[in-house]
Amino acid sequence: MIKSKSLSDTGWKSVVSKNKVKDNGLLKTLEKLKKLDDDQHDDATKLLTEARKLAEQLQKDKAVAAVKAVATYLGDLVDEVGSALRQVAKDKAAHDKAQAAKAKAEKDDDDEESPDLLSTKMVPLLRKATQGKTMQALVAKSGKQVVVMLSPKPIPPARRKMLAEQLGGGTIKYYPGTCGLEAGAMTFALNAEVTGLAKLIKIALLQQTGLRINKVQCRGDDGDDHDGD
Protein backbone atom coordinates (compact mmCIF):
# COMPACT_ATOMS: atom_id res chain seq x y z
CA MET A 1 0.00 0.00 0.00
CA ILE A 2 2.72 2.48 1.01
CA LYS A 3 5.39 2.81 -1.68
CA SER A 4 8.47 4.44 -0.17
CA LYS A 5 12.09 3.36 0.06
CA SER A 6 12.42 4.79 3.58
CA LEU A 7 9.31 2.94 4.76
CA SER A 8 10.50 -0.37 3.35
CA ASP A 9 11.02 -3.10 5.93
CA THR A 10 13.91 -4.53 3.89
CA GLY A 11 15.56 -1.11 3.72
CA TRP A 12 15.44 -0.63 7.49
CA LYS A 13 16.54 -4.22 8.07
CA SER A 14 19.59 -3.63 5.89
CA VAL A 15 20.51 -0.43 7.74
CA VAL A 16 20.18 -2.14 11.13
CA SER A 17 22.29 -5.10 10.01
CA LYS A 18 25.09 -3.04 8.43
CA ASN A 19 25.41 -0.60 11.31
CA LYS A 20 24.93 -2.96 14.23
CA VAL A 21 21.95 -1.01 15.57
CA LYS A 22 19.34 -2.60 17.82
CA ASP A 23 15.84 -2.47 16.41
CA ASN A 24 13.10 -1.38 18.82
CA GLY A 25 10.11 -2.87 17.00
CA LEU A 26 10.21 -0.57 13.98
CA LEU A 27 11.02 -3.45 11.65
CA LYS A 28 7.93 -5.41 12.73
CA THR A 29 5.72 -2.34 12.24
CA LEU A 30 7.09 -1.75 8.74
CA GLU A 31 6.49 -5.41 7.88
CA LYS A 32 2.84 -5.07 8.92
CA LEU A 33 2.52 -1.87 6.92
CA LYS A 34 3.74 -3.62 3.77
CA LYS A 35 0.98 -6.24 4.00
CA LEU A 36 -1.94 -3.81 4.08
CA ASP A 37 -4.43 -3.56 1.23
CA ASP A 38 -5.11 -0.22 -0.46
CA ASP A 39 -8.44 0.30 1.32
CA GLN A 40 -7.17 -0.35 4.87
CA HIS A 41 -6.83 3.35 5.60
CA ASP A 42 -7.43 3.22 9.36
CA ASP A 43 -4.88 0.43 9.86
CA ALA A 44 -2.38 2.32 7.71
CA THR A 45 -2.82 5.46 9.78
CA LYS A 46 -2.32 3.49 13.00
CA LEU A 47 0.83 1.74 11.77
CA LEU A 48 2.33 4.89 10.26
CA THR A 49 1.80 6.74 13.52
CA GLU A 50 3.42 3.87 15.40
CA ALA A 51 6.36 3.80 12.97
CA ARG A 52 6.96 7.52 13.47
CA LYS A 53 6.87 7.12 17.24
CA LEU A 54 9.42 4.28 17.15
CA ALA A 55 11.68 6.14 14.72
CA GLU A 56 11.64 9.24 16.92
CA GLN A 57 12.54 7.11 19.93
CA LEU A 58 15.57 5.80 18.04
CA GLN A 59 16.55 9.34 17.04
CA LYS A 60 16.75 10.26 20.71
CA ASP A 61 19.10 7.35 21.42
CA LYS A 62 22.63 8.82 21.52
CA ALA A 63 24.24 5.62 20.28
CA VAL A 64 21.93 5.52 17.26
CA ALA A 65 22.22 9.24 16.55
CA ALA A 66 25.99 8.89 16.46
CA VAL A 67 25.77 6.63 13.41
CA LYS A 68 25.30 9.03 10.51
CA ALA A 69 23.83 6.50 8.05
CA VAL A 70 21.21 5.42 10.58
CA ALA A 71 20.40 8.96 11.68
CA THR A 72 19.93 10.03 8.05
CA TYR A 73 17.71 7.04 7.30
CA LEU A 74 15.53 7.71 10.35
CA GLY A 75 15.18 11.36 9.38
CA ASP A 76 14.02 10.38 5.91
CA LEU A 77 11.68 7.81 7.40
CA VAL A 78 9.99 10.36 9.69
CA ASP A 79 9.54 12.74 6.74
CA GLU A 80 8.06 9.96 4.61
CA VAL A 81 5.63 9.01 7.37
CA GLY A 82 4.29 12.55 7.34
CA SER A 83 3.78 12.44 3.56
CA ALA A 84 2.24 8.98 3.73
CA LEU A 85 -0.21 10.03 6.45
CA ARG A 86 -1.41 12.94 4.32
CA GLN A 87 -1.84 10.67 1.30
CA VAL A 88 -3.73 8.05 3.32
CA ALA A 89 -6.07 10.74 4.67
CA LYS A 90 -6.69 11.96 1.12
CA ASP A 91 -7.29 8.43 -0.16
CA LYS A 92 -9.64 7.68 2.74
CA ALA A 93 -11.70 10.81 2.04
CA ALA A 94 -12.01 9.84 -1.63
CA HIS A 95 -12.90 6.26 -0.70
CA ASP A 96 -15.54 7.36 1.82
CA LYS A 97 -17.05 9.76 -0.72
CA ALA A 98 -17.23 7.00 -3.33
CA GLN A 99 -18.82 4.61 -0.84
CA ALA A 100 -21.39 7.23 0.17
CA ALA A 101 -22.27 7.83 -3.48
CA LYS A 102 -22.60 4.09 -4.05
CA ALA A 103 -24.84 3.70 -0.99
CA LYS A 104 -27.02 6.58 -2.17
CA ALA A 105 -27.32 5.07 -5.64
CA GLU A 106 -28.30 1.71 -4.15
CA LYS A 107 -30.85 3.42 -1.91
CA ASP A 108 -32.30 5.27 -4.89
CA ASP A 109 -32.59 1.98 -6.75
CA ASP A 110 -34.41 0.46 -3.77
CA ASP A 111 -36.69 3.48 -3.55
CA GLU A 112 -37.59 3.11 -7.23
CA GLU A 113 -38.97 -0.34 -6.46
CA SER A 114 -40.84 0.71 -3.32
CA PRO A 115 -44.68 0.90 -3.30
CA ASP A 116 -44.19 4.05 -1.18
CA LEU A 117 -43.59 5.81 -4.51
CA LEU A 118 -47.35 5.69 -4.95
CA SER A 119 -48.18 6.97 -1.46
CA THR A 120 -45.96 8.65 1.13
CA LYS A 121 -43.12 9.44 -1.28
CA MET A 122 -45.58 11.03 -3.68
CA VAL A 123 -46.87 13.54 -1.10
CA PRO A 124 -43.95 16.02 -1.38
CA LEU A 125 -44.00 15.70 -5.18
CA LEU A 126 -47.70 16.50 -5.35
CA ARG A 127 -47.18 19.46 -3.03
CA LYS A 128 -44.44 20.78 -5.28
CA ALA A 129 -46.78 20.41 -8.24
CA THR A 130 -49.42 22.47 -6.43
CA GLN A 131 -46.75 25.13 -5.94
CA GLY A 132 -46.10 25.37 -9.67
CA LYS A 133 -43.37 22.79 -10.34
CA THR A 134 -43.94 20.59 -13.38
CA MET A 135 -43.74 16.86 -12.68
CA GLN A 136 -43.54 13.87 -14.96
CA ALA A 137 -46.71 11.82 -14.64
CA LEU A 138 -47.88 8.31 -15.44
CA VAL A 139 -51.54 7.44 -15.00
CA ALA A 140 -52.79 3.84 -15.11
CA LYS A 141 -56.50 3.03 -15.49
CA SER A 142 -58.41 -0.22 -15.17
CA GLY A 143 -62.15 0.18 -15.34
CA LYS A 144 -63.03 2.99 -12.95
CA GLN A 145 -59.85 2.52 -10.90
CA VAL A 146 -56.90 4.87 -11.44
CA VAL A 147 -53.38 5.00 -10.00
CA VAL A 148 -51.07 7.97 -10.48
CA MET A 149 -47.27 8.17 -10.31
CA LEU A 150 -45.35 11.45 -10.19
CA SER A 151 -41.63 12.01 -10.58
CA PRO A 152 -39.28 14.98 -11.07
CA LYS A 153 -37.51 12.98 -13.80
CA PRO A 154 -38.77 10.82 -16.69
CA ILE A 155 -40.61 7.71 -15.54
CA PRO A 156 -39.17 4.53 -17.11
CA PRO A 157 -41.59 2.02 -18.70
CA ALA A 158 -40.60 -0.54 -16.05
CA ARG A 159 -42.56 1.47 -13.47
CA ARG A 160 -45.79 0.42 -15.19
CA LYS A 161 -45.52 -2.93 -13.45
CA MET A 162 -45.83 -1.22 -10.07
CA LEU A 163 -48.98 0.60 -11.14
CA ALA A 164 -50.45 -2.61 -12.53
CA GLU A 165 -49.85 -4.39 -9.24
CA GLN A 166 -51.55 -1.55 -7.39
CA LEU A 167 -54.60 -1.90 -9.65
CA GLY A 168 -54.69 -5.66 -9.15
CA GLY A 169 -54.49 -6.60 -12.81
CA GLY A 170 -57.19 -6.48 -15.46
CA THR A 171 -57.09 -4.56 -18.71
CA ILE A 172 -54.91 -1.53 -18.01
CA LYS A 173 -54.40 1.58 -20.08
CA TYR A 174 -51.46 3.88 -19.44
CA TYR A 175 -51.40 7.66 -19.86
CA PRO A 176 -47.91 9.19 -19.82
CA GLY A 177 -47.43 12.94 -19.63
CA THR A 178 -46.82 15.81 -17.25
CA CYS A 179 -48.54 17.37 -14.27
CA GLY A 180 -48.47 21.01 -13.20
CA LEU A 181 -50.51 23.95 -12.01
CA GLU A 182 -52.37 25.87 -14.71
CA ALA A 183 -54.84 28.68 -13.91
CA GLY A 184 -55.37 27.34 -10.41
CA ALA A 185 -56.08 23.78 -11.53
CA MET A 186 -53.84 20.72 -11.21
CA THR A 187 -53.46 19.91 -14.88
CA PHE A 188 -52.42 16.58 -16.34
CA ALA A 189 -51.24 16.91 -19.95
CA LEU A 190 -51.43 13.35 -21.23
CA ASN A 191 -50.70 11.68 -24.55
CA ALA A 192 -54.09 9.96 -24.86
CA GLU A 193 -57.82 10.54 -24.86
CA VAL A 194 -58.77 11.88 -21.45
CA THR A 195 -62.56 12.09 -21.36
CA GLY A 196 -63.82 11.22 -17.87
CA LEU A 197 -60.31 10.89 -16.46
CA ALA A 198 -59.97 14.09 -14.38
CA LYS A 199 -62.47 13.05 -11.68
CA LEU A 200 -60.88 9.61 -11.36
CA ILE A 201 -57.41 11.16 -11.01
CA LYS A 202 -58.70 13.51 -8.31
CA ILE A 203 -60.05 10.55 -6.33
CA ALA A 204 -56.81 8.59 -6.84
CA LEU A 205 -54.65 11.46 -5.58
CA LEU A 206 -56.74 11.70 -2.41
CA GLN A 207 -56.62 7.94 -1.83
CA GLN A 208 -52.87 7.67 -2.49
CA THR A 209 -51.63 10.75 -0.64
CA GLY A 210 -54.41 11.98 1.61
CA LEU A 211 -54.15 15.38 -0.10
CA ARG A 212 -57.35 16.87 -1.45
CA ILE A 213 -56.77 18.79 -4.68
CA ASN A 214 -59.50 21.36 -5.28
CA LYS A 215 -59.41 21.38 -9.07
CA VAL A 216 -58.09 18.72 -11.42
CA GLN A 217 -58.23 18.85 -15.18
CA CYS A 218 -56.76 16.79 -18.00
CA ARG A 219 -55.63 17.89 -21.41
CA GLY A 220 -55.29 15.19 -24.03
CA ASP A 221 -55.74 14.19 -27.62
CA ASP A 222 -59.51 14.70 -27.39
CA GLY A 223 -59.39 18.08 -25.64
CA ASP A 224 -59.86 19.05 -22.00
CA ASP A 225 -61.60 17.15 -19.21
CA HIS A 226 -62.52 18.68 -15.84
CA ASP A 227 -63.25 17.00 -12.54
CA GLY A 228 -66.82 18.30 -12.49
CA ASP A 229 -66.60 20.29 -9.24
N, C-alpha and C positions, 0 to 999 in steps of 0.2 A: 504493500500500500504506500509506504513512505519511501521515495526514491532519493537517497542522499548518501554520498560516500561517507560523510562523517557519522551518519546514523546507522551505518552498516555494522552488524555484529562481527563480521569477519574482519572488518577494518580495525575495530577496537581490540579484538582478540589479538591481532597481529602486533599492534602497538604495545599491548600489555606484555606479550611474550618477548618482544625484542628488547624492551627497556626494563624488564624485571620489576614491573609494577604490580602491586596486589589489587585485584579487582574487588570492588565493594558491592557487587550485584548489578552493576551497569550492563555487563555482558548478557545476563539472563533477561533483563528488561528489553534490550535491543533485539534479542532472539524472539521474544514474544511479539514485539512490534512488527517484525518481518513477516509473521504468520497471519497478520490480520487481513481481512477482506476489505475491499474498497468502501463498503457501506457501514463498517464498524467504527463510526465516528466517535462515539462516546468512549469506547475502549482505547482508541488511538489517542484521544485527548488525555486519558488517564495515564497511559504508558509514557507518552511524551513528557508529561509533567513529572512523572517519576524519574525518567531518564535525566531531565534537567536538574532535579534535586540531587541525584547521585553524582552527576558530573560536577556540580558546584561544591559538593562535599569533598571530592577529590582535589579540586582546585585549591581548597583551603589547606590541604595536607602539604606541609613544607617539603617532605621528601618527594612527593609527586611534582610539585611546582618547580622543583629544582631541575627536573628533567625537561629540557626545552621541547623535545619532540612530543612528549606527552601533554605538556601544558598547552602547546599550540593546538594539538588535536582536540583537547577538551574545550578550548575556546571556540573552535570551529563548530564543535558539536552543540554547545549551548546556543550559538547563533542559529544553527540549523533547526534546533528545536523550536525556537521562536517563529521562524518562517513556516515550519511544518504545522505548528498550532494554528497560525492564521489561515493556512490553506485548508486545514481540516474543518475549521469553523465555517469557511466559505463553502466548502463542499457539502457540509451538513445542512446549511441554510438552503442550498439549491436542492438537495435531496428532499428535505422536509417540504419545500414548496411544491416539488413535483408529486410527492405523495399526497399532499393536500388536494392538488388539482385532480389527481386520479380518483381520490375518495369522493370528491364532489361530482365528478363525471359518473361514477358508479351510482351515486345517490340519485343523480338526475335520471339515469337509466331506470332505476327502481321506481322512481316517482312516475315515470312515463307509463309504467305498467300498473300503477295503483288505481283502484276504483275511486279513491279520494279525488281524482282529477274531475270526477263528475259531481262532486259534492263540496266538501270543505275547501279543497284547493281551488275550486272555481269561484268561491265567494269574493276573494280580493280581485280577481279578474273581472267579474261582473261589476264590481264597484268602480273599478277603473273605467270600464266602458260607460257607466252612467256619468262619469266625470269628463267624458269626451275622448277617451283613448280608443282608437280602433283596434279591435281584436279579430283574429282569425276565428272562424266559426265552422262547426260541422254539426248539422242537425240530422238525426236519424228518426224515421217515422215508420211505425207498424200499426196499421189500423188507425185508432184514435190516440195511440200512445206515442209520445215524442221524448227524445233524449237530446240534450244539447251539450256540446263540448266547446269550450273557449280556450284560446291560447294566444300568447303574444307573438308566436312564431308559426310558420306554416304547419298544419296538422298532417302528419304522414298517413297514407292510406291504411297502414297497419292498425291505426287507432279505431277503425271502424268495427273491429272485432269486439272491442270493449263496449261500444255502444250497443252492438247486437246482443251481447250478453246481458246488458242492463234491460233491454226490451224483452228478453226471454225468447228470442227467435221469431219465427214467422216470416212473412214477406216484408222485407225492409227496404225503404228507399232512403237514399242519402242526399243531403242538400249541402254542398260545400259553399263557403262564401266568407263574408265579413260581418262584423257586428259593431255598431257605434251609435252615438247619439246624434240624431238629426231632428231639428225643430222640436226638441223636447220629448221625442219618442225614441225608444230603443229600437233601432232599425237593423234588420237582418237583410243584407243584400246577398241573395242566393242565386246560384246558377241552375234554376229549375222553376217549374210552375209552383206558385206559392199560395194559391187560393185556399182559404180556410186554415192556413198554417199559423198565422200570428197568434190566435187565441190559444192554440195548443202549445206553442212555444212559451207563452206567458205562464201557463199552468206548470209546464215542465221546469221553468226557472224557479218558480216558487217551491215546487216539490224538491228540487235538487239542492237549492241553496238556502231556502227559508227567506229569501229576499223578494219582496213584492214590488214588481216593476209596474208603475202606473200606466204607461202606454207602450205597447209593442206593435211594431208594424214590420211587414216583410215587403221587399221589392224583388221581383223575379222576372222570369221570361214572359209571364202573363200579366204584368203590371203590379200594382200595389195591393196589399191585403192588410187590414187593420184588425186589432183584437176585438173590436165591437163595443168597447166601453165608451 
